[in-house]
Amino acid sequence: MHRARKRFGQNFLQDQGIIYSIVALINPSQDMHVIEIGPGLGALTRPLLSNLDQLDLLEIDRDLVAYWNQENLKGLTVIEGDALKFNFDAWAQNRSKKMGLCKVVGNLPYNISSPLLFHLVEAAEHIDEQVFMLQAEVVERMVAQAGSSDFSRLSVMLQARYEMELVLEVPPEAFDPAPKVNSAVVRMIPRKDFSLTQSQWNSLEQVVAAAFSQRRKMLRTNLQAFAARLGLSDEELKARAQDISVDRYIEWAKLLAV
Ligand SMILES: C[S@@+](CC[C@H](N)C(=O)[O-])C[C@H]1O[C@@H](n2cnc3c(N)ncnc32)[C@H](O)[C@@H]1O
């Protein structure tokens, strides 16, 4: 019997209703290419595989990799590795050659969720959809709108790249062992209208980091270094980072990158 490892963020889903809802949301079909990050003992893996021709697993825990290799299930490819270092773009390009949708799914290890979400942005061009279970607080920040106290650097950067929706709230009892926090499922679809170049994206990171560097301070202070190039209005100079819309941050990134 596998004992859950804290360092790998192992909390195994056991609520059948929630497992069913997540699999229904992923809507697996034969021509779809799916990679699951962190299959654990297979709460999502087995029901997914029964509706897919092929499923790729990416798992860091050697014992779980050995377990899945031993299971030797038809259509399953087991990759031992760290999701933070995995080249999702190369995976998606390779898989999508045969046509069909490319999806990344997983009940993610919560201790690496933000860096992993940013790492996945690099592959967004070739991925059609992501469905993840995350800490509820993180999902609330991801989908928060300008003006709300949850609106943060994570909200702006991810909303610039994805359409996102909190789909399901999940209580700790749905897992074994139960985590200390509430969880939520988020659906992320890369924005069709995304048009930033790499240097514009870098500028977006720069201006957003500066704007949110001191949440309570006005942009007059936080964006002092950029103010002349951005043409901030009087109202914007007095505003705080959380009051500015994602579209306005994108406009600033474009101005900064020229
Ligand atoms: C929250 S558990 C989810 C397990 C299973 N999917 C479930 O729902 O019951 C997280 C899984 O991610 C794996 N994991 C942790 N860190 C990882 C990393 N950096 N790269 C890939 N997998 C990782 C863990 O070993 C574990 O299998």
The ligand as a Tripos MOL2 file, in Angstrom:
@<TRIPOS>MOLECULE
LIG
   27    29     1     0     0
SMALL
NO_CHARGES

@<TRIPOS>ATOM
      1 C1         -2.6090   15.8450   -5.0410 C.3       1 LIG1
      2 S1         -1.8310   14.3580   -5.6170 S.3       1 LIG1
      3 C2         -3.0310   13.8150   -6.7870 C.3       1 LIG1
      4 C3         -3.0030   12.3450   -7.0790 C.3       1 LIG1
      5 C4         -4.1520   11.8020   -7.9580 C.3       1 LIG1
      6 N1         -4.2120   12.4660   -9.2420 N.3       1 LIG1
      7 C5         -5.4900   11.9280   -7.2640 C.2       1 LIG1
      8 O1         -6.2640   12.7870   -7.6760 O.co2     1 LIG1
      9 O2         -5.7510   11.1860   -6.3340 O.co2     1 LIG1
     10 C6         -0.4930   15.0440   -6.5660 C.3       1 LIG1
     11 C7          0.2900   14.0840   -7.4480 C.3       1 LIG1
     12 O3          1.3380   14.8270   -8.1310 O.3       1 LIG1
     13 C8          2.6030   14.1520   -7.9870 C.3       1 LIG1
     14 N2          3.6450   15.1980   -8.0350 N.ar      1 LIG1
     15 C9          4.0850   15.9870   -7.0340 C.ar      1 LIG1
     16 N3          5.0160   16.8480   -7.4590 N.ar      1 LIG1
     17 C10         5.1690   16.6070   -8.7960 C.ar      1 LIG1
     18 C11         5.9990   17.1760   -9.8130 C.ar      1 LIG1
     19 N4          6.8430   18.1770   -9.5520 N.pl3     1 LIG1
     20 N5          5.9190   16.6620  -11.0640 N.ar      1 LIG1
     21 C12         5.0490   15.6350  -11.3520 C.ar      1 LIG1
     22 N6          4.2400   15.0610  -10.4300 N.ar      1 LIG1
     23 C13         4.2950   15.5440   -9.1680 C.ar      1 LIG1
     24 C14         2.4690   13.4350   -6.6610 C.3       1 LIG1
     25 O4          3.3980   12.3960   -6.5170 O.3       1 LIG1
     26 C15         1.0060   12.9670   -6.7170 C.3       1 LIG1
     27 O5          0.8860   11.7910   -7.4650 O.3       1 LIG1
@<TRIPOS>BOND
     1     1     2 1
     2     2     3 1
     3     2    10 1
     4     3     4 1
     5     4     5 1
     6     5     6 1
     7     5     7 1
     8     7     8 2
     9     7     9 1
    10    10    11 1
    11    11    12 1
    12    11    26 1
    13    12    13 1
    14    13    14 1
    15    13    24 1
    16    14    15 ar
    17    14    23 ar
    18    15    16 ar
    19    16    17 ar
    20    17    18 ar
    21    17    23 ar
    22    18    19 1
    23    18    20 ar
    24    20    21 ar
    25    21    22 ar
    26    22    23 ar
    27    24    25 1
    28    24    26 1
    29    26    27 1
@<TRIPOS>SUBSTRUCTURE
     1 LIG1         1 GROUP 0 **** ****
